[in-house]
Amino acid sequence: MDDKVKILLGRKQFQGGVNQDVFLSVELNRTFNELPKETYYNDFDLNKQFKKERNSCRNFYIYGIADSPYINCDNIIIHFYKSSGLTEHIGNTTTIPLTSANWTNKNFLGLKRGQYKFLLEDYTDSQKIFIRYNTQSYEKQLVYTADTYNYTGGTVSTTVDYGTNDEVVLLNGESMTVENDFPFFYNKHWIKFNLEI
């Protein structure tokens, strides 16, 4: 019905005009549209969504306290590597004083403690991170995998879900301690790893 017709009343057309009924032939038709079916599959299980995001995330925020009975640790450089051979350097960070209050920065020997932090984003190159200061090396497992049987009877390597803090028995009968119950917020696994230098 896009055709617009302007109709003047009879008395407004000319002097002495009389209003009369005007009949227009208009064809009316009606179409029926079915309402779409509800196809929303909302999953409001927050725990399930949290586990899904936690297990798919490979962002790690490694932080901790550096302490030593031999040196001050409030201004040292710590290096991070992908491999145990310490050949693939990722980056480094410098420790800072633990707090602004001087008396709480010191350990029982009177040496200064320090704190460090290091961010790994989309870290899929290795399942571990290797930390080094001078000649001392430290290792932290970030992702745990275990071999399981698949439906054909063969074995497949699967990633152990985050939030596990338990012993896992492998197919060869050995047990592996899984400690990946890292706090997870702001789309990062927060891993506290203190260094005794």
Buried (B, 14 or more C-beta within 10 A) or exposed (E): EEEEEEEEEBEEEEEEEEEEEEEEEEEEEEEEEEEEEEEEEEEEEEEEEEBEEBBEBBBBBBBBBBBBEEBBBBEBEBBBBBEEEBEEEBEBBEBEBBEEEEEEBBBEEEBBBBBBEBEBEEBEEBEEBBBBBEEEEBEBBBBBEBEEEEEEEEEEEEEBEBBBEEEBEEEEEEEBEBEBEBEBEEEBBBBEBEBEB
